[in-house]
Amino acid sequence: MQNALGRRAFLISSVAVAAGAGAAGRKGRAARKEVQFRTKLFKALICRGAPSEDYLKRLKDAGFHGVEAGIVSPSEAEQARKRAEKLGMRIHSVLRGWAQFNSKDPSKVEASLAVTEKALRAAAAYGADAVLLVPCRIGGMPMPRPWEFRIDFDPKTCHIRTVTAGDNKPFARYIEAHNHSVDTSREAVKRLIPIAEKTGVVIALENVWNNLWVHPEIFRNFVASFGHPLVKAYFDIGNHVKYRRPEAWILELGGLIAKLHVKDFKLDKNDPKGGGHFVPIREGDVRWPIIRRALDRVGYNGWMTIEGGGLSVEENSRRLDKIIAGV
């Protein structure tokens, strides 16, 4: 574990140094062309529901390649697919979002499974290759502040033993809730895998503000524990800035990353709880040139879907172009 972590720390620092050198070089050699990357990235925005032809056309005119859509019936998804293909666009994934696999109410668990199955079938009809799924969330109990997390976990079960240095008794409820969520989420995803196999759609797991798998090592371990090509990670670049630099997550997850959400986050250094707020991309604490190099290092060829931010479609496109160019 220590050797692996040490190697990842070295990779992260190498990416950062390379990005810094590249930025300095660009300032000194402005006339030269941009850095060339081995990987190719595609631009998308989120559509709540099935995208209309007008919306798809607006995105295409702004320079986007596709969208992430919502859950609809297979027939509605098929019609949306035809609209997208007509314009040379792609509906590349479906936003399933929050589930309640850790609920103590069996009916809520079954309802969550049913909605996720519907999302997988919609994705297949859209021509999408992944569904974003947040298995569950926990909260309402004492937890360490973001910088206090020091997680020790069992790699076989993904159960956490301790979450911080020193006395862990104050966090006993959190540890119990986390491990319960691990077990119930694993059981639910295993039940969904046969549907994923029938549809050919990836179950892309995301941990987003749900107080689970807050460090990249444990999240990678959970996703990898399924040992299945249709269970991967959906990583949101802006969601975990307060826990660990996003490039550390990218280097840790590597080939397990199926999709990326693009957001930015501004840390509030005066907040004793380690908070902050989301801001438009390129206005927060995400180091975008380093992110681009990290994606190239792990060989990520795929979609970057902007989530939120309050900017116009055109401005989102311009800013995402800069991110993809590594500047």
PyMOL commands that set and color helices and strands:
alter all, ss='L'
color gray80, all
select helices_A, chain A and resi 2-28+53-62+74-86+106-126+146-148+169-199+216-224+246-256+288-297+313-325
alter helices_A, ss='H'
color red, helices_A
select strands_A, chain A and resi 41-46+66-69+90-98+130-134+152-153+160-162+202-205+231-236+257-262+264-267+276-279+302-306
alter strands_A, ss='S'
color yellow, strands_A
deselect
rebuild
show_as cartoon
